């Protein structure tokens, strides 16, 4: 009976821990890369607040900072397209091949 009572109290907590460990293990096994760079105008001036994102079935993206720099992490490895767009400018796409653990500077 003591074992049954203990299991009822501890069982749900152990189930939550097991799920969290499974999610963490899946993330650890994920093969991802990072893309970084700086958005500039055609005259070389930094372009803050440009949208920079992965054009693929993800929600990965960011905005360029005051100096035009950006970093997008956890991009799945493989061929992917990075898009930059800003109000008043034409969007630019760049297709790249990413390897696991790679940090690519565009």
N, C-alpha and C positions, 0 to 999 in steps of 0.2 A: 504494500500500500504506500509506503514512503516513496518508493521509486516512482509510482504512478503520480503522486502529488508533485514530486520534484519535476518530473517530466512536463507536467501541465504548466508549471511556472517557467521552466527554463526552455522548453521546446520552442515556443514562438520566438524567443530571443535568438536561439541558435539558428532557426530558419532564416531570420533576417541577416545574421552574420554570414551564413552560407551564401545567400543571394549577393550580398555586397562583395564577398570574396570572388564569386564567379564573375561579376561585372568587372572588378579590378583585374582579374586574370585575362579577361577578354581584351581590355584596354592595353594591357602589357604586351599582348600578342599582336596588337594592331600594327600594321606597317604604315607609318606616316612620315611626312616630310614637312619642312617649313619653307616658306617663301618670304623674302624681305626685299625691300627696295626703297626708292625715293621717286615720288611723282613730281615731275617738273614741267614747266611750259616749254614751248619750242625755243624760247630764249634762254632756258636754263634756270629760270626762277622757280623756287619751291612752290608747289601747289597744295596748300592745306585743304582739308575736308573733302578730298576726292574719295569716292567710293572705290574700294579695291576688293574684289571678291572672286571666289571660285565659281566658274560656270559649269556646274555639274549638280547632281542631286544632293547638294549640301546646303547648309546655311552658313558656311564659312566665309567670313569677310571682315572688313574693318574700314576705317576712314584714315586717310593720311593725316599725320600730325602737323603742327605749325611749320615744321621744316620740310614737309612733304614725305616724311618717312612712314613706312608701314611694315607690319609683320603679321603674317597669317600662319598659324601653327596647326598641326594635326590634320594636314591634308593627306588623304589616302594616296599611296604610291601609285604610279602609273602615268598615263598621258592625261593631262588636264589643261584647261584653259583658264587663265587669269584675266579678268576684265577690269579696266579702270574707266570710270566715268565721272564727269563733273559737269555741273550746270554751265552751259555756254560753250562746251567743248565736245568734240566728237569722241565717242567711246573707242577705246583701243583694247584689242584682244591679243593675248600672247599665249600660244600653246607650247607647253613644256612637258618633258618627261621627268618624273620625280622618282627617286629611289628611297627606300626606307632609311631613315636617319639622316637624310640629306638636308642641308640648308642651302637653298638656291637664292642668289642675289640677282634681281632683275634691274 
